Amino acid sequence: MIKKATYRFTDICPYTDTRQSIQISYFKIPVMGTLTQGYKKDSYSCPLHNECPFPERDEYGRCPVYLNAPASPC
């Protein structure tokens, strides 16, 4: 079973030039070669996603706030 964690992250958004919060989903994944588990960022939700031009500038459609979010929700 895949475990998921949700995390709210706030950073300066270059589109609004203000602090913007987004919600990020993380998958819990095994770390190869160890018995520990880590996290991988999955999707995000932003209230300005439909109007923001920044995801179009990234080849994977990611926003700058998402890119600045930590690699794990902990």
Phi and psi restraints in degrees (range 20) as a CNS / XPLOR table:
assign (resid 1 and name C) (resid 2 and name N)
       (resid 2 and name CA) (resid 2 and name C) 1.0 -86.4 20.0 2
assign (resid 2 and name N) (resid 2 and name CA)
       (resid 2 and name C) (resid 3 and name N) 1.0 127.0 20.0 2
assign (resid 2 and name C) (resid 3 and name N)
       (resid 3 and name CA) (resid 3 and name C) 1.0 -97.2 20.0 2
assign (resid 3 and name N) (resid 3 and name CA)
       (resid 3 and name C) (resid 4 and name N) 1.0 142.0 20.0 2
assign (resid 3 and name C) (resid 4 and name N)
       (resid 4 and name CA) (resid 4 and name C) 1.0 -126.1 20.0 2
assign (resid 4 and name N) (resid 4 and name CA)
       (resid 4 and name C) (resid 5 and name N) 1.0 145.9 20.0 2
assign (resid 4 and name C) (resid 5 and name N)
       (resid 5 and name CA) (resid 5 and name C) 1.0 -126.6 20.0 2
assign (resid 5 and name N) (resid 5 and name CA)
       (resid 5 and name C) (resid 6 and name N) 1.0 145.4 20.0 2
assign (resid 5 and name C) (resid 6 and name N)
       (resid 6 and name CA) (resid 6 and name C) 1.0 -115.2 20.0 2
assign (resid 6 and name N) (resid 6 and name CA)
       (resid 6 and name C) (resid 7 and name N) 1.0 139.5 20.0 2
assign (resid 6 and name C) (resid 7 and name N)
       (resid 7 and name CA) (resid 7 and name C) 1.0 -139.8 20.0 2
assign (resid 7 and name N) (resid 7 and name CA)
       (resid 7 and name C) (resid 8 and name N) 1.0 136.8 20.0 2
assign (resid 7 and name C) (resid 8 and name N)
       (resid 8 and name CA) (resid 8 and name C) 1.0 -98.6 20.0 2
assign (resid 8 and name N) (resid 8 and name CA)
       (resid 8 and name C) (resid 9 and name N) 1.0 124.2 20.0 2
assign (resid 8 and name C) (resid 9 and name N)
       (resid 9 and name CA) (resid 9 and name C) 1.0 -122.7 20.0 2
assign (resid 9 and name N) (resid 9 and name CA)
       (resid 9 and name C) (resid 10 and name N) 1.0 138.0 20.0 2
assign (resid 9 and name C) (resid 10 and name N)
       (resid 10 and name CA) (resid 10 and name C) 1.0 -123.1 20.0 2
assign (resid 10 and name N) (resid 10 and name CA)
       (resid 10 and name C) (resid 11 and name N) 1.0 133.9 20.0 2
assign (resid 10 and name C) (resid 11 and name N)
       (resid 11 and name CA) (resid 11 and name C) 1.0 -155.4 20.0 2
assign (resid 11 and name N) (resid 11 and name CA)
       (resid 11 and name C) (resid 12 and name N) 1.0 173.3 20.0 2
assign (resid 11 and name C) (resid 12 and name N)
       (resid 12 and name CA) (resid 12 and name C) 1.0 -74.8 20.0 2
assign (resid 12 and name N) (resid 12 and name CA)
       (resid 12 and name C) (resid 13 and name N) 1.0 126.1 20.0 2
assign (resid 12 and name C) (resid 13 and name N)
       (resid 13 and name CA) (resid 13 and name C) 1.0 -93.2 20.0 2
assign (resid 13 and name N) (resid 13 and name CA)
       (resid 13 and name C) (resid 14 and name N) 1.0 124.6 20.0 2
assign (resid 13 and name C) (resid 14 and name N)
       (resid 14 and name CA) (resid 14 and name C) 1.0 -69.6 20.0 2
assign (resid 14 and name N) (resid 14 and name CA)
       (resid 14 and name C) (resid 15 and name N) 1.0 -19.3 20.0 2
assign (resid 14 and name C) (resid 15 and name N)
       (resid 15 and name CA) (resid 15 and name C) 1.0 -73.6 20.0 2
assign (resid 15 and name N) (resid 15 and name CA)
       (resid 15 and name C) (resid 16 and name N) 1.0 -46.7 20.0 2
assign (resid 15 and name C) (resid 16 and name N)
       (resid 16 and name CA) (resid 16 and name C) 1.0 -96.5 20.0 2
assign (resid 16 and name N) (resid 16 and name CA)
       (resid 16 and name C) (resid 17 and name N) 1.0 -14.3 20.0 2
assign (resid 16 and name C) (resid 17 and name N)
       (resid 17 and name CA) (resid 17 and name C) 1.0 57.0 20.0 2
assign (resid 17 and name N) (resid 17 and name CA)
       (resid 17 and name C) (resid 18 and name N) 1.0 33.6 20.0 2
assign (resid 17 and name C) (resid 18 and name N)
       (resid 18 and name CA) (resid 18 and name C) 1.0 -137.0 20.0 2
assign (resid 18 and name N) (resid 18 and name CA)
       (resid 18 and name C) (resid 19 and name N) 1.0 171.5 20.0 2
assign (resid 18 and name C) (resid 19 and name N)
       (resid 19 and name CA) (resid 19 and name C) 1.0 -71.2 20.0 2
assign (resid 19 and name N) (resid 19 and name CA)
       (resid 19 and name C) (resid 20 and name N) 1.0 128.2 20.0 2
assign (resid 19 and name C) (resid 20 and name N)
       (resid 20 and name CA) (resid 20 and name C) 1.0 -127.9 20.0 2
assign (resid 20 and name N) (resid 20 and name CA)
       (resid 20 and name C) (resid 21 and name N) 1.0 135.4 20.0 2
assign (resid 20 and name C) (resid 21 and name N)
       (resid 21 and name CA) (resid 21 and name C) 1.0 -101.6 20.0 2
assign (resid 21 and name N) (resid 21 and name CA)
       (resid 21 and name C) (resid 22 and name N) 1.0 137.1 20.0 2
assign (resid 21 and name C) (resid 22 and name N)
       (resid 22 and name CA) (resid 22 and name C) 1.0 -127.9 20.0 2
assign (resid 22 and name N) (resid 22 and name CA)
       (resid 22 and name C) (resid 23 and name N) 1.0 157.9 20.0 2
assign (resid 22 and name C) (resid 23 and name N)
       (resid 23 and name CA) (resid 23 and name C) 1.0 -106.3 20.0 2
assign (resid 23 and name N) (resid 23 and name CA)
       (resid 23 and name C) (resid 24 and name N) 1.0 128.2 20.0 2
assign (resid 23 and name C) (resid 24 and name N)
       (resid 24 and name CA) (resid 24 and name C) 1.0 -118.3 20.0 2
assign (resid 24 and name N) (resid 24 and name CA)
       (resid 24 and name C) (resid 25 and name N) 1.0 136.6 20.0 2
assign (resid 24 and name C) (resid 25 and name N)
       (resid 25 and name CA) (resid 25 and name C) 1.0 -99.4 20.0 2
assign (resid 25 and name N) (resid 25 and name CA)
       (resid 25 and name C) (resid 26 and name N) 1.0 135.7 20.0 2
assign (resid 25 and name C) (resid 26 and name N)
       (resid 26 and name CA) (resid 26 and name C) 1.0 -119.9 20.0 2
assign (resid 26 and name N) (resid 26 and name CA)
       (resid 26 and name C) (resid 27 and name N) 1.0 141.2 20.0 2
assign (resid 26 and name C) (resid 27 and name N)
       (resid 27 and name CA) (resid 27 and name C) 1.0 -94.7 20.0 2
assign (resid 27 and name N) (resid 27 and name CA)
       (resid 27 and name C) (resid 28 and name N) 1.0 139.8 20.0 2
assign (resid 27 and name C) (resid 28 and name N)
       (resid 28 and name CA) (resid 28 and name C) 1.0 -89.4 20.0 2
assign (resid 28 and name N) (resid 28 and name CA)
       (resid 28 and name C) (resid 29 and name N) 1.0 124.4 20.0 2
assign (resid 28 and name C) (resid 29 and name N)
       (resid 29 and name CA) (resid 29 and name C) 1.0 -130.4 20.0 2
assign (resid 29 and name N) (resid 29 and name CA)
       (resid 29 and name C) (resid 30 and name N) 1.0 151.4 20.0 2
assign (resid 29 and name C) (resid 30 and name N)
       (resid 30 and name CA) (resid 30 and name C) 1.0 -72.5 20.0 2
assign (resid 30 and name N) (resid 30 and name CA)
       (resid 30 and name C) (resid 31 and name N) 1.0 143.2 20.0 2
assign (resid 30 and name C) (resid 31 and name N)
       (resid 31 and name CA) (resid 31 and name C) 1.0 -92.4 20.0 2
assign (resid 31 and name N) (resid 31 and name CA)
       (resid 31 and name C) (resid 32 and name N) 1.0 121.2 20.0 2
assign (resid 31 and name C) (resid 32 and name N)
       (resid 32 and name CA) (resid 32 and name C) 1.0 -59.7 20.0 2
assign (resid 32 and name N) (resid 32 and name CA)
       (resid 32 and name C) (resid 33 and name N) 1.0 132.9 20.0 2
assign (resid 32 and name C) (resid 33 and name N)
       (resid 33 and name CA) (resid 33 and name C) 1.0 85.3 20.0 2
assign (resid 33 and name N) (resid 33 and name CA)
       (resid 33 and name C) (resid 34 and name N) 1.0 1.5 20.0 2
assign (resid 33 and name C) (resid 34 and name N)
       (resid 34 and name CA) (resid 34 and name C) 1.0 -134.3 20.0 2
assign (resid 34 and name N) (resid 34 and name CA)
       (resid 34 and name C) (resid 35 and name N) 1.0 172.4 20.0 2
assign (resid 34 and name C) (resid 35 and name N)
       (resid 35 and name CA) (resid 35 and name C) 1.0 -97.6 20.0 2
assign (resid 35 and name N) (resid 35 and name CA)
       (resid 35 and name C) (resid 36 and name N) 1.0 2.7 20.0 2
assign (resid 35 and name C) (resid 36 and name N)
       (resid 36 and name CA) (resid 36 and name C) 1.0 -91.4 20.0 2
assign (resid 36 and name N) (resid 36 and name CA)
       (resid 36 and name C) (resid 37 and name N) 1.0 167.2 20.0 2
assign (resid 36 and name C) (resid 37 and name N)
       (resid 37 and name CA) (resid 37 and name C) 1.0 -119.3 20.0 2
assign (resid 37 and name N) (resid 37 and name CA)
       (resid 37 and name C) (resid 38 and name N) 1.0 150.3 20.0 2
assign (resid 37 and name C) (resid 38 and name N)
       (resid 38 and name CA) (resid 38 and name C) 1.0 -125.8 20.0 2
assign (resid 38 and name N) (resid 38 and name CA)
       (resid 38 and name C) (resid 39 and name N) 1.0 -168.7 20.0 2
assign (resid 38 and name C) (resid 39 and name N)
       (resid 39 and name CA) (resid 39 and name C) 1.0 -127.7 20.0 2
assign (resid 39 and name N) (resid 39 and name CA)
       (resid 39 and name C) (resid 40 and name N) 1.0 153.0 20.0 2
assign (resid 39 and name C) (resid 40 and name N)
       (resid 40 and name CA) (resid 40 and name C) 1.0 -132.4 20.0 2
assign (resid 40 and name N) (resid 40 and name CA)
       (resid 40 and name C) (resid 41 and name N) 1.0 130.5 20.0 2
assign (resid 40 and name C) (resid 41 and name N)
       (resid 41 and name CA) (resid 41 and name C) 1.0 -64.6 20.0 2
assign (resid 41 and name N) (resid 41 and name CA)
       (resid 41 and name C) (resid 42 and name N) 1.0 137.5 20.0 2
assign (resid 41 and name C) (resid 42 and name N)
       (resid 42 and name CA) (resid 42 and name C) 1.0 -113.0 20.0 2
assign (resid 42 and name N) (resid 42 and name CA)
       (resid 42 and name C) (resid 43 and name N) 1.0 -105.0 20.0 2
assign (resid 42 and name C) (resid 43 and name N)
       (resid 43 and name CA) (resid 43 and name C) 1.0 -102.8 20.0 2
assign (resid 43 and name N) (resid 43 and name CA)
       (resid 43 and name C) (resid 44 and name N) 1.0 169.6 20.0 2
assign (resid 43 and name C) (resid 44 and name N)
       (resid 44 and name CA) (resid 44 and name C) 1.0 -140.6 20.0 2
assign (resid 44 and name N) (resid 44 and name CA)
       (resid 44 and name C) (resid 45 and name N) 1.0 160.5 20.0 2
assign (resid 44 and name C) (resid 45 and name N)
       (resid 45 and name CA) (resid 45 and name C) 1.0 -130.0 20.0 2
assign (resid 45 and name N) (resid 45 and name CA)
       (resid 45 and name C) (resid 46 and name N) 1.0 125.3 20.0 2
assign (resid 45 and name C) (resid 46 and name N)
       (resid 46 and name CA) (resid 46 and name C) 1.0 -131.0 20.0 2
assign (resid 46 and name N) (resid 46 and name CA)
       (resid 46 and name C) (resid 47 and name N) 1.0 135.7 20.0 2
assign (resid 46 and name C) (resid 47 and name N)
       (resid 47 and name CA) (resid 47 and name C) 1.0 -66.0 20.0 2
assign (resid 47 and name N) (resid 47 and name CA)
       (resid 47 and name C) (resid 48 and name N) 1.0 -16.5 20.0 2
assign (resid 47 and name C) (resid 48 and name N)
       (resid 48 and name CA) (resid 48 and name C) 1.0 -105.2 20.0 2
assign (resid 48 and name N) (resid 48 and name CA)
       (resid 48 and name C) (resid 49 and name N) 1.0 10.3 20.0 2
assign (resid 48 and name C) (resid 49 and name N)
       (resid 49 and name CA) (resid 49 and name C) 1.0 -55.2 20.0 2
assign (resid 49 and name N) (resid 49 and name CA)
       (resid 49 and name C) (resid 50 and name N) 1.0 -39.3 20.0 2
assign (resid 49 and name C) (resid 50 and name N)
       (resid 50 and name CA) (resid 50 and name C) 1.0 -71.0 20.0 2
assign (resid 50 and name N) (resid 50 and name CA)
       (resid 50 and name C) (resid 51 and name N) 1.0 -24.6 20.0 2
assign (resid 50 and name C) (resid 51 and name N)
       (resid 51 and name CA) (resid 51 and name C) 1.0 -108.4 20.0 2
assign (resid 51 and name N) (resid 51 and name CA)
       (resid 51 and name C) (resid 52 and name N) 1.0 -14.3 20.0 2
assign (resid 51 and name C) (resid 52 and name N)
       (resid 52 and name CA) (resid 52 and name C) 1.0 -73.4 20.0 2
assign (resid 52 and name N) (resid 52 and name CA)
       (resid 52 and name C) (resid 53 and name N) 1.0 131.4 20.0 2
assign (resid 52 and name C) (resid 53 and name N)
       (resid 53 and name CA) (resid 53 and name C) 1.0 -83.1 20.0 2
assign (resid 53 and name N) (resid 53 and name CA)
       (resid 53 and name C) (resid 54 and name N) 1.0 -13.2 20.0 2
assign (resid 53 and name C) (resid 54 and name N)
       (resid 54 and name CA) (resid 54 and name C) 1.0 -66.6 20.0 2
assign (resid 54 and name N) (resid 54 and name CA)
       (resid 54 and name C) (resid 55 and name N) 1.0 -39.5 20.0 2
assign (resid 54 and name C) (resid 55 and name N)
       (resid 55 and name CA) (resid 55 and name C) 1.0 -59.8 20.0 2
assign (resid 55 and name N) (resid 55 and name CA)
       (resid 55 and name C) (resid 56 and name N) 1.0 -28.6 20.0 2
assign (resid 55 and name C) (resid 56 and name N)
       (resid 56 and name CA) (resid 56 and name C) 1.0 -69.4 20.0 2
assign (resid 56 and name N) (resid 56 and name CA)
       (resid 56 and name C) (resid 57 and name N) 1.0 -21.9 20.0 2
assign (resid 56 and name C) (resid 57 and name N)
       (resid 57 and name CA) (resid 57 and name C) 1.0 -83.8 20.0 2
assign (resid 57 and name N) (resid 57 and name CA)
       (resid 57 and name C) (resid 58 and name N) 1.0 -14.5 20.0 2
assign (resid 57 and name C) (resid 58 and name N)
       (resid 58 and name CA) (resid 58 and name C) 1.0 -99.0 20.0 2
assign (resid 58 and name N) (resid 58 and name CA)
       (resid 58 and name C) (resid 59 and name N) 1.0 136.1 20.0 2
assign (resid 58 and name C) (resid 59 and name N)
       (resid 59 and name CA) (resid 59 and name C) 1.0 -63.4 20.0 2
assign (resid 59 and name N) (resid 59 and name CA)
       (resid 59 and name C) (resid 60 and name N) 1.0 -19.6 20.0 2
assign (resid 59 and name C) (resid 60 and name N)
       (resid 60 and name CA) (resid 60 and name C) 1.0 -107.1 20.0 2
assign (resid 60 and name N) (resid 60 and name CA)
       (resid 60 and name C) (resid 61 and name N) 1.0 4.6 20.0 2
assign (resid 60 and name C) (resid 61 and name N)
       (resid 61 and name CA) (resid 61 and name C) 1.0 75.7 20.0 2
assign (resid 61 and name N) (resid 61 and name CA)
       (resid 61 and name C) (resid 62 and name N) 1.0 28.8 20.0 2
assign (resid 61 and name C) (resid 62 and name N)
       (resid 62 and name CA) (resid 62 and name C) 1.0 -95.7 20.0 2
assign (resid 62 and name N) (resid 62 and name CA)
       (resid 62 and name C) (resid 63 and name N) 1.0 149.5 20.0 2
assign (resid 62 and name C) (resid 63 and name N)
       (resid 63 and name CA) (resid 63 and name C) 1.0 -93.0 20.0 2
assign (resid 63 and name N) (resid 63 and name CA)
       (resid 63 and name C) (resid 64 and name N) 1.0 157.4 20.0 2
assign (resid 63 and name C) (resid 64 and name N)
       (resid 64 and name CA) (resid 64 and name C) 1.0 -60.8 20.0 2
assign (resid 64 and name N) (resid 64 and name CA)
       (resid 64 and name C) (resid 65 and name N) 1.0 -34.5 20.0 2
assign (resid 64 and name C) (resid 65 and name N)
       (resid 65 and name CA) (resid 65 and name C) 1.0 -65.9 20.0 2
assign (resid 65 and name N) (resid 65 and name CA)
       (resid 65 and name C) (resid 66 and name N) 1.0 -43.0 20.0 2
assign (resid 65 and name C) (resid 66 and name N)
       (resid 66 and name CA) (resid 66 and name C) 1.0 -60.3 20.0 2
assign (resid 66 and name N) (resid 66 and name CA)
       (resid 66 and name C) (resid 67 and name N) 1.0 -43.6 20.0 2
assign (resid 66 and name C) (resid 67 and name N)
       (resid 67 and name CA) (resid 67 and name C) 1.0 -64.8 20.0 2
assign (resid 67 and name N) (resid 67 and name CA)
       (resid 67 and name C) (resid 68 and name N) 1.0 -29.2 20.0 2
assign (resid 67 and name C) (resid 68 and name N)
       (resid 68 and name CA) (resid 68 and name C) 1.0 -84.6 20.0 2
assign (resid 68 and name N) (resid 68 and name CA)
       (resid 68 and name C) (resid 69 and name N) 1.0 -8.9 20.0 2
assign (resid 68 and name C) (resid 69 and name N)
       (resid 69 and name CA) (resid 69 and name C) 1.0 -67.6 20.0 2
assign (resid 69 and name N) (resid 69 and name CA)
       (resid 69 and name C) (resid 70 and name N) 1.0 151.7 20.0 2
assign (resid 69 and name C) (resid 70 and name N)
       (resid 70 and name CA) (resid 70 and name C) 1.0 -65.2 20.0 2
assign (resid 70 and name N) (resid 70 and name CA)
       (resid 70 and name C) (resid 71 and name N) 1.0 157.2 20.0 2
assign (resid 70 and name C) (resid 71 and name N)
       (resid 71 and name CA) (resid 71 and name C) 1.0 -69.0 20.0 2
assign (resid 71 and name N) (resid 71 and name CA)
       (resid 71 and name C) (resid 72 and name N) 1.0 -19.7 20.0 2
assign (resid 71 and name C) (resid 72 and name N)
       (resid 72 and name CA) (resid 72 and name C) 1.0 -138.4 20.0 2
assign (resid 72 and name N) (resid 72 and name CA)
       (resid 72 and name C) (resid 73 and name N) 1.0 154.9 20.0 2
assign (resid 72 and name C) (resid 73 and name N)
       (resid 73 and name CA) (resid 73 and name C) 1.0 -77.4 20.0 2
assign (resid 73 and name N) (resid 73 and name CA)
       (resid 73 and name C) (resid 74 and name N) 1.0 -5.5 20.0 2
